[in-house]
C-alpha cells in the first residue's frame, strides 16, 4: 500500500479509500454488519486506512456499521463522513446551517461511537445558508476537537472557490479535500474543479470511479453496454443510466478499457482505477460488498499506464451534461 497526504494537510491516507454507502439496509444491493466486516477486514489487511461514509447512508445505519468495524483500531483509521442531506421531517433537518450541522455532528459521533471525526465533509452546497455561517460552524467543530479536517463534495467550482476565498479572508478552517464524481465516462470535472483543486493543494477523492460498475465490463456485450432490467442501481431513467449507458461513445471507451486491460493482464476495473491515479487523484473511493473487489482495487495501484494508453482511453470521450451535484 502507498500512503499520501490529503491535500496540503499532514493527514496521510491510503491510495485507495473504502466507501461505505453499500453498508446498510435500505436497498437490495446493500449489506449488513457481518458481510461488511469481511470487506473491511480485507481492506485493513491490505493496508487501506481510510473509510468514507455519510449520515444519510441508510439513514445513519452505515455510520453505525463503520463504528463497529473500527473498534479497537480507532487511532489508526481515518474516518470520513458527511453532512447536508435530509435527516428528519422539519425545515431544519437538512442543509448546512449552524443548527443542522451542530445537531448532525453529534449524531454522527454517536453512531460512529467515536469522540472525533477525521474528515467532516459538506455533502453538497447549501443555497439557503450564508457561507460564513457554514464555515464558522465547521471551524468551531475543529476548535472543539470534534473534527480534525474539513472537506467538501460535488458542487460548482465557483461555489467551492467562493468558500475557499471566504475562509482565507476571514481566517476560517480551510478545506483539504474535494469528493467529486470522476471517471473515464464522466470527465466534466476536468474543466474547472480538478485544475482548481490542484492549484490550491486540495486533495481529490472521487466517488463513482468505475461509473456505477459500468467500467468493470460486466455489462458489455456485442459492442454495446446492456444493463439487465433486474439491475437496481443503473436502471433506465436514473442519472447513472443517462450518463453512463445512453451516450453511444461510452461503449467504445469501454471496449478500449477492456482491450488495454487484456494487454496488461489486468481487469477493466483496475484500468479504471489506474487511469484515475495517473490523472493525479489522491485516492478513489471504492464501494463494494465483496472482499475480492477490494484486493482487485489495491492491486491496481501497481499498474502504470503510458501516456499513449491514457490518450487511447480518453480519445472517444464527448462532453456530457453536468452530473453529481444537482
C-alpha positions, 0 to 999 in steps of 0.5 A, spaced: 500 500 500 502 507 498 500 512 503 499 520 501 497 526 504 490 529 503 491 535 500 496 540 503 494 537 510 499 532 514 493 527 514 496 521 510 491 516 507 491 510 503 491 510 495 485 507 495 479 509 500 473 504 502 466 507 501 461 505 505 454 507 502 453 499 500 453 498 508 446 498 510 439 496 509 435 500 505 436 497 498 437 490 495 444 491 493 446 493 500 449 489 506 449 488 513 454 488 519 457 481 518 458 481 510 461 488 511 466 486 516 469 481 511 470 487 506 473 491 511 477 486 514 480 485 507 481 492 506 485 493 513 489 487 511 491 490 505 493 496 508 487 501 506 486 506 512 481 510 510 473 509 510 468 514 507 461 514 509 455 519 510 449 520 515 444 519 510 447 512 508 441 508 510 439 513 514 445 513 519 445 505 519 452 505 515 455 510 520 453 505 525 456 499 521 463 503 520 463 504 528 463 497 529 468 495 524 473 500 527 473 498 534 479 497 537 483 500 531 480 507 532 487 511 532 489 508 526 483 509 521 481 515 518 474 516 518 470 520 513 463 522 513 458 527 511 453 532 512 447 536 508 442 531 506 435 530 509 435 527 516 428 528 519 421 531 517 422 539 519 425 545 515 431 544 519 433 537 518 437 538 512 442 543 509 448 546 512 446 551 517 449 552 524 443 548 527 443 542 522 450 541 522 451 542 530 445 537 531 448 532 525 455 532 528 453 529 534 449 524 531 454 522 527 459 521 533 454 517 536 453 512 531 460 512 529 461 511 537 467 515 536 469 522 540 472 525 533 471 525 526 477 525 521 474 528 515 467 532 516 465 533 509 459 538 506 455 533 502 453 538 497 452 546 497 447 549 501 443 555 497 439 557 503 445 558 508 450 564 508 457 561 507 460 564 513 455 561 517 457 554 514 464 555 515 464 558 522 460 552 524 465 547 521 471 551 524 468 551 531 467 543 530 475 543 529 476 548 535 472 543 539 476 537 537 470 534 534 473 534 527 480 534 525 479 536 517 474 539 513 472 537 506 467 538 501 463 534 495 460 535 488 458 542 487 460 548 482 467 550 482 465 557 483 461 555 489 467 551 492 472 557 490 467 562 493 468 558 500 475 557 499 476 565 498 471 566 504 475 562 509 482 565 507 479 572 508 476 571 514 481 566 517 476 560 517 478 552 517 480 551 510 478 545 506 483 539 504 479 535 500 474 535 494 469 528 493 467 529 486 464 524 481 470 522 476 471 517 471 473 515 464 465 516 462 464 522 466 470 527 465 466 534 466 470 535 472 476 536 468 474 543 466 474 547 472 474 543 479 480 538 478 485 544 475 482 548 481 483 543 486 490 542 484 492 549 484 490 550 491 493 543 494 486 540 495 486 533 495 481 529 490 477 523 492 472 521 487 466 517 488 463 513 482 470 511 479 468 505 475 461 509 473 456 505 477 460 498 475 459 500 468 467 500 467 468 493 470 465 490 463 460 486 466 455 489 462 458 489 455 456 485 450 456 485 442 459 492 442 454 495 446 453 496 454 446 492 456 444 493 463 439 487 465 432 490 467 433 486 474 439 491 475 437 496 481 442 501 481 443 503 473 436 502 471 433 506 465 431 513 467 436 514 473 442 519 472 447 513 472 443 510 466 443 517 462 450 518 463 453 512 463 449 507 458 445 512 453 451 516 450 453 511 444 461 513 445 461 510 452 461 503 449 467 504 445 471 507 451 469 501 454 471 496 449 478 500 449 478 499 457 477 492 456 482 491 450 488 495 454 486 491 460 487 484 456 494 487 454 496 488 461 493 482 464 489 486 468 481 487 469 477 493 466 476 495 473 483 496 475 484 500 468 479 504 471 482 505 477 489 506 474 487 511 469 484 515 475 491 515 479 495 517 473 490 523 472 493 525 479 487 523 484 489 522 491 485 516 492 478 513 489 473 511 493 471 504 492 464 501 494 463 494 494 460 488 498 465 483 496 472 482 499 475 480 492 473 487 489 477 490 494 484 486 493 482 487 485 482 495 487 489 495 491 492 491 486 491 496 481 495 501 484 501 497 481 499 498 474 502 504 470 499 506 464 503 510 458 501 516 456 499 513 449 494 508 453 491 514 457 490 518 450 487 511 447 482 511 453 480 518 453 480 519 445 472 517 444 470 521 450 464 527 448 462 532 453 456 530 457 451 534 461 453 536 468 452 530 473 453 529 481 451 535 484 444 537 482 
